[in-house]
Amino acid sequence: MKPPSPHSLRSLAMACAALLGGTLLAMSAHAADAAHGGMKVAGQVSVVSDYIWRGFSQTWGKPALQASVTADHASGAYASFFASNISAQYVPNGSLETDLSLGYKASLKGVELDLGGVYAYYPGANFNKASFTPAFDDADPRTLELFASATVAGINLRAAYIPGAFFGWNVNNSGVNGVFNAEQPQAGLSGDSKGAVNIEGSYTLALKQGWSLQTTIGRQRVPHSRDVNWNYGRVGVTGELGGGWSAGLAASFTSNPKAFRNYGSLTNNGQHISPGKRTAILSLSKTM
């Protein structure tokens, strides 16, 4: 199977992100009117040097263009949409990630509570489109994650649960002696990946003149797996530049489980990386 060219993937992702950026501009123009109806709408467009999710690069170490829209209602209900380019070398036949979040926020005796879910969808992505012979079985990486979090004095604790398969993983495409075989042939799944759990803690410290320090630590557990579960962390600073612009610099790291060391591309082009290696991330964002 011939994989999509990197140029076509970049073009698709850039086009989608540009469309989302235009949508953000239109929505932000009506944000003031929406606020009068109990609804506040805000958007953001960002460029990051690497799209890191829980310590792992989703763009094969390359930059990403990202956009998001969030609508908050006075009742505490909210909805948000996020989009970013990704790499087909990590997500089979994927070039775009879209996340839809729905939730409810409330305050209880000084503690900010947040309950909701995130639905991640990757248009066109499927493990049966990875460039391997024999081909993997049909497995769509779309995933629903449910979460609950509590925040007080800048400290946030978050727990999340995935009732279905973990981003399409199963013993066919991610079992032992499967894709996780670069340095540890026995790494992978021995059963289904349903019921993955994530625990995360973060702390935000406000600094002077619109700058803040953020730290995050977390643990991701995938059921019926070996040498796959990992710990991760992130430390960074973000600052306001004026006019809705902000910049950030962060360092990301993981426990670098054996399954992801020298990980082979799902386009089967002979390339290998360690997506959980220590990484520095630069970001530039525009809020509207």
N, C-alpha and C positions, 0 to 999 in steps of 0.2 A: 504494500500500500504506500502510495506516495504522500508524505506529509505536506500540509499547507506550507508555502514558503514563508520565511520570517517576514518578508516585506508585506505579504498579503495580510498576515496576522496583525502587524503594526498598523496597516492602513485601516483595517476594520475597527481595531480598538480606538484609534485616533478619531475616526469618524463618529463612532458611538459616543465617545467622551465629548467631542465637539457639540454634538446634538444635545447632550445632557447639559453642557455648559450654557447653551442658548436657552434651554428650558429654565435653568436657574436664574438667568438674567430676567426672563419674563416673569417668573414667580416672585422674585425679589422686588420687582416694580410694584407688585400688588400686595406686598407684605403689610404695609401700613393699613390698607383697607381691610385686610383679613383680620388684623389685630382687633379692630373695632367689633368684629363678630365673635370674639373669644378665641380666635385662631391666630397663631403666630407662625409665619413661614420663613425659613432661612435656608440659604444654600452656600455651598463651598466648592471651589475647584482647587485641586492641589497637584503639584508635581513632586514626586518622591524619587530618590535615587535607587530605591529597591522597595518592593511591596513585601513587607514582612508580616506574617500572620502567626502569632504564637511562636515566634522565633524562627520560622521557616520562610524562605523566599518563595513567593508565588510567581515570580517573573524571571526565574533562573539567573538571579543576580543583576537583572537589568532594570532601568527606570520604569516608572508607571505614571500615567495620567489618570487622575481620579476625580470623581464628582459626587456630590451628595446633596440631598434635599431633605429637610426635616420640617414636619408640621406638628406644632404643639397646641393642644386645646386647653382652655382654662380649666377644664374638668380634671386634667391630669393625663388624659389619653393622648397618645402621639403615634405618628407614623413616620418612617424615614426610608429613603432609597439611596443606595450606594452603588457605584459602578467603578470598575478598574480593569485595565488590561492585565492579562496574565499570560503565562507561557504554556504552549502545548507540550513542552518538554516535561512539565510537571503535572499539568492537568490534561489528560488525553484529548487531543483535538480541540482544546479550549483556547480561546483568545480573549474572552471577556467574562468577568464575574459580575453578577448583579445580586445585591442583597436587599430584601424587603424586610423591614422590622416593624412590628406592631407591639405596643406596650402601654402600660399604665404606671404613672408615678404618683406617689403620695408622701406626705410628711407625717411622721408619728413621733411626737415628743423629741423633736430635733434630729430624728433619723430620716434620711431620704430613702424611700423604698422604690424599687423599680422591678416590675414583673412583665415579662414579654417573651417574644420569640423572634428568631431571625431565620428567614428562608433564603438560602443561597442557591442561585441558579446559574448554570454555565451553558449558554446557548451553543448547541452543536456538540458539546463534549460528551464522550462516552468511552468507556474502556474498550469496547469492541472496535474503536477507531484508532487505538494505539498501533504503532507500526511493528507488530510482532507476528511471527508465524510459528504455530497456529495462532489465530486471533483469539483474544479474550472473549468471554461471553458478554452479552449485553449487560451493562451496569452504568446507570446514569449517576454522576457525582452530586446531583442536586441533594440538598440536605436541610432539614429543619432542626434548629437548636432552640430549646426552651431555656430560659434563664430567670434568675432572681438575684437581686443585688441590694445592698444596703450601704449608705454613705453617711459618715459623720466625721466632722472636723478634718475633712480632706482625705480620710481613709475610706476606701471602697473595698468591700468584699463581695465576690460574685461567684455563683455556682451555676453550672449549665449542664444540660442533659440532652443527648441526641437519641430519640426513641427508635429511629431507623438506622440503616447502615451508615457508617462513618464515611461520608463523601464517596459512596459507591464501592468501598473496599469489601472484598470477599475472598474466600480461599482460592478462587479461580485466578483473580488478578493480583492478589496481594498475599497469597499463602507462602508457606515456607518453600524455599527453592524457586521462588517467583521473582518479582521485580526487586525484592529486597535481597540481593545476592552479591553485591559488590564486595563486601568484606566479611559478611556473616551469612552463609547459605541457609542457616536455620532460622534467620530472622523473618518474621511475618505472622500471618494469622493461622490459627489451627481450628477456627470456628468462625461464626458470623461476628460482625463488628457492631451489632446493634447494642445500644445502651452506653455509648461513650460518655464519659464524665469529665468536666473541666472545672477546676477550682482556681480562682485567681484573686490576688490582692493587689491593690495599687494605692499610691499616696501622691497627692499633689500639693506642693508647697508654693504659695504665692511669693514671688520675689518683687523687687522694685521695678517701677516703670513698665508694667505690663508683661513682665517676664515671669515664668513659672518653671518649677522643677517637677518632673514626673518620674516615678519609679513603679515598676510592675514586676511581680513574680507570679508564676503559675505552674500548674501541673496538668498535663493532658494524659488521660488514660483511655486506651482502646481495649475492649474486652477480647479475650481469647487471642492475645498477641504475645510475641516474644521479641525482646530487644527493640520494641517500637515505642513504648510509653516514654514521655520525656518531661523534663522540667525546663522552664524558660524564664527569661527576665529581660527587662529593658530599663534603661536610665537615659533621660534626655532633658533638654531645656527647650522651651518654646517662648518666643517673644513677639510682641506686636510691633510692626514697622510703621503703622499709620495708614489711613485710607483703606482699612479693611484687610491689609496685607499682614502676614505673619510668616515667621521662619522658624525652623527647628533643626536641632541636631541631636541624634540619639545613638546609643550603642545597644545592640541586641545580642543575646547569647542564649544557648540552650545546653542541655546535658549531652547533646550530640549522640543520640542512640545509635547503636551499630547498624540498624536497618537503613539509616540515611547517610552513612558515610560512603563517599565515592558513589553516590546514587546515579544510576544510568538514566539517560533521557528516554522518555516514553515515545519519542519520535524515532528511536533506534538508530540515531545518527552517530553513535560512538562517543558522544560527549558524556562526561561525568562531573558532578559537583557534589559538595556537601551542603545542602540547602539550610542546614541548621548551624552553620559555622558562625563565629563571631563576626558581626557586621556593623558598620557605621552607616546611619541613614540621614541624609539631608532632605529637608522638605521646604517647599515654598507654597503658601496657600493664600487664596483670595476669598474673603467672606462677603456675601451679599445679602 
